Amino acid sequence: MPPITFLLRLSVVFAAIQSAPVAMAQSTEAPGAVVQEAPSTTANAGAEWPCEQPLRPALSVGAVWSGPDSQKAQETWRDTPAIAALVGQIAPRHTAQDEAIASIRRFAAGYEGAARTDALTGLFGGLFETLNAERNAIVRGIKRFDRRQDALARRIEDGWKSLGELDPESTDPKLMEQRLALQQQVDWDARIFDDRQRLLPAVCEQPRVVEQRLFALSRAIQEELPEAQH
C-alpha cells in the first residue's frame, strides 16, 4: 500500500476515534472488568474515549434504585454470607438474567417484614458496588486500549516515514534487507490496528450492557420489597 494512501486512511480512522469514544483489542490488551471512575461529561470525555456512545459519569444509586437508603448496605453486604454468596452468583454476566431474577425471588421468600427489607437492601448494595465496579473497570480498559492504539498509529506513521527515507532503487543487500524488514513490520502493525478497530463497536457496548443488567436486577429486588418500601 503506498505511504500516502495508507496515511490518509490512517488519519481518517484515527480522527474518528479521537472525536468519539472506546475500543478493544483482539489481543490480551482488550478491556476486562471492574472499578469506580471519576465523574466525566460527554463534552470533556477527551481523546481517550473513542466510542460513539457518550462517556457517562459514574453511576448513581438514584438512577437505578428507589428503595431504602443503601449507603450502609454498600459497605456491609459482605458481612452477611447469604448476601455475599448471592451477589457472587448473580452479578457475573455468565449467569442468565432470568436465572438471576429467579434467584432473587427465592432469596426474598426466605425473609419477612423488616428482615426482608434489610436483606434485599443489602443485596442491592452488593450488586451496585460489584456491577458499578465492573462497568468502571471496562471504561478504564477502553481508555487504556485507545492509548495503545494511538501509540501504534504513531509507530506505523513513523515506519512509513523511515521507509520513505530509504532509497527504493538501491541494490545494496543491507539496505534491501532493511527495507523488507521495515515494510513487514509496518504491514503487521497496520493489520493489528485494523483488526482491533473492527472490534470497537462491540466493546463500546459493554458499559451499557452492565448498566442494563444492574437496572434489571435492581428492579427485580425492588419488586420483592414489602409494599411500603417500594
C-alpha positions in Angstrom: 0.0 0.0 0.0 1.5 3.4 -1.0 2.5 5.5 2.0 0.3 8.4 1.1 -2.7 6.2 0.6 -2.1 4.4 3.9 -1.5 7.5 5.9 -4.6 9.2 4.5 -6.7 6.1 5.5 -5.0 6.0 8.9 -5.7 9.7 9.6 -9.3 9.3 8.8 -9.7 6.3 11.1 -7.7 7.9 13.9 -9.6 11.2 13.6 -12.9 9.2 14.0 -11.6 7.5 17.1 -10.4 10.8 18.6 -13.7 12.5 18.1 -15.8 9.6 19.5 -15.3 7.1 22.5 -13.9 3.4 23.3 -12.0 0.4 22.0 -10.9 -3.2 22.4 -8.2 -5.3 21.1 -8.2 -8.7 19.6 -5.2 -9.5 21.8 -4.8 -9.5 25.5 -5.0 -5.7 25.5 -8.7 -5.9 25.4 -10.6 -4.4 28.4 -11.7 -6.6 31.1 -13.9 -6.0 34.0 -14.2 -3.5 37.1 -13.9 -0.1 39.4 -15.1 3.4 40.1 -14.3 6.2 37.6 -14.2 9.9 38.4 -17.2 11.8 37.1 -16.8 12.9 33.5 -19.1 14.6 30.9 -19.6 14.0 27.3 -18.1 17.3 26.4 -14.9 16.7 28.2 -14.5 13.0 27.7 -11.3 13.7 25.9 -9.3 12.0 23.3 -9.0 8.8 25.3 -12.7 7.9 24.6 -13.1 6.6 21.1 -16.7 5.4 21.2 -19.7 6.9 19.6 -21.6 6.3 22.8 -21.2 9.2 25.3 -19.0 8.6 28.2 -21.3 8.8 31.2 -20.3 9.8 34.7 -20.0 7.1 37.3 -23.4 5.6 38.0 -25.5 6.9 40.8 -27.7 4.8 43.1 -30.6 7.1 42.4 -30.6 6.2 38.8 -31.3 2.5 39.5 -32.8 2.3 43.0 -35.8 3.9 44.7 -35.9 1.7 47.8 -34.4 2.4 51.2 -31.1 4.1 51.7 -28.4 1.7 50.6 -25.3 3.5 51.6 -24.6 1.4 54.7 -25.5 -1.7 52.8 -22.8 -1.0 50.2 -20.3 -1.0 53.0 -21.5 -4.0 55.0 -23.1 -6.5 52.5 -20.0 -8.8 52.6 -20.6 -9.3 56.3 -23.7 -11.4 55.6 -22.7 -14.7 54.0 -26.0 -15.4 52.3 -25.9 -12.0 50.6 -22.3 -12.2 49.6 -22.9 -15.6 48.1 -25.9 -14.5 46.1 -24.1 -11.4 44.8 -21.2 -13.7 43.7 -23.7 -15.9 41.9 -25.9 -13.4 40.1 -23.6 -10.4 39.4 -21.5 -12.2 36.7 -22.9 -11.9 33.2 -22.4 -15.6 32.6 -25.4 -16.1 34.8 -28.5 -15.7 32.6 -30.6 -12.7 33.7 -33.8 -14.8 34.0 -31.9 -17.2 36.3 -30.5 -14.3 38.4 -34.0 -12.8 38.8 -35.4 -16.2 39.9 -32.6 -16.5 42.5 -33.5 -13.0 43.8 -37.1 -14.1 44.3 -36.1 -17.3 46.1 -33.8 -15.3 48.3 -36.6 -12.8 49.2 -39.0 -15.6 50.0 -36.9 -16.6 53.0 -37.5 -13.3 54.8 -40.4 -11.3 56.1 -41.1 -7.8 57.3 -38.1 -5.6 58.3 -35.7 -8.5 57.9 -36.8 -8.8 54.2 -36.2 -5.1 53.6 -32.8 -5.3 55.2 -31.8 -8.4 53.3 -32.9 -7.0 49.9 -31.3 -3.6 50.5 -28.1 -5.4 51.4 -28.4 -7.5 48.2 -28.9 -4.3 46.1 -25.9 -2.7 47.8 -23.7 -5.6 46.9 -24.9 -5.7 43.3 -24.5 -2.0 42.9 -20.9 -2.0 44.2 -20.0 -5.1 42.1 -21.5 -4.1 38.8 -20.6 -0.4 39.0 -17.0 -1.5 39.7 -17.1 -3.8 36.7 -18.5 -1.1 34.4 -15.8 1.4 35.5 -13.1 -1.1 35.0 -14.3 -1.7 31.5 -14.3 2.1 30.9 -10.7 2.2 32.1 -9.7 -0.7 29.9 -11.3 1.1 26.9 -9.3 4.3 27.6 -6.1 2.2 28.1 -6.7 0.5 24.8 -7.2 3.8 23.0 -3.9 5.0 24.2 -2.3 1.9 22.9 -4.0 2.3 19.5 -2.7 5.9 19.5 0.8 4.7 20.1 0.5 2.0 17.4 -0.8 4.5 14.9 2.2 6.8 15.6 4.6 3.8 15.2 3.0 2.9 11.8 3.4 6.5 10.6 7.0 6.6 11.8 7.6 3.4 10.0 6.3 4.8 6.7 8.5 7.9 7.2 11.5 5.7 7.7 10.7 3.7 4.6 10.4 6.9 2.6 13.9 7.8 3.7 15.4 4.6 2.2 16.3 4.6 -1.5 13.9 2.1 -3.1 16.2 1.8 -6.2 19.2 0.8 -4.1 20.7 -2.7 -4.8 22.7 -2.7 -1.6 21.8 -6.0 0.1 21.8 -4.5 3.6 19.6 -1.6 2.5 17.2 -4.0 0.7 17.1 -6.2 3.8 16.4 -3.2 6.0 13.5 -2.0 3.7 12.0 -5.5 3.7 12.1 -5.8 7.5 10.6 -2.4 7.9 7.9 -3.0 5.4 6.9 -6.3 7.1 6.8 -4.6 10.5 4.6 -1.7 9.2 2.3 -4.2 7.4 1.9 -6.3 10.6 1.3 -3.3 12.8 -1.3 -2.0 10.3 -3.1 -5.3 10.3 -3.2 -5.4 14.1 -4.5 -1.8 14.2 -7.3 -2.6 11.8 -8.3 -5.8 13.4 -8.7 -4.1 16.8 -10.6 -1.2 15.3 -13.2 -3.6 13.9 -13.9 -4.7 17.5 -14.7 -1.2 18.7 -18.5 -1.2 18.2 -18.9 -4.4 20.3 -16.5 -3.2 23.0 -18.2 0.2 23.3 -21.5 -1.5 24.1 -20.1 -3.3 27.2 -20.5 -0.5 29.8 -24.2 -0.1 28.7 -24.7 -3.9 28.9 -23.5 -3.8 32.5 -25.8 -0.8 33.2 -28.8 -2.6 31.8 -28.1 -5.7 33.9 -27.8 -3.6 37.1 -31.1 -1.9 36.3 -32.9 -5.1 35.6 -31.7 -6.8 38.8 -32.3 -3.7 40.9 -35.9 -3.6 39.6 -36.4 -7.3 40.5 -35.1 -6.6 44.0 -37.5 -3.6 44.5 -40.4 -5.7 43.3 -39.7 -8.1 46.2 -39.6 -5.3 48.9 -42.6 -5.0 51.3 -45.2 -2.8 49.7 -44.5 0.2 52.0 -40.8 0.2 50.8 -41.5 0.4 47.0 
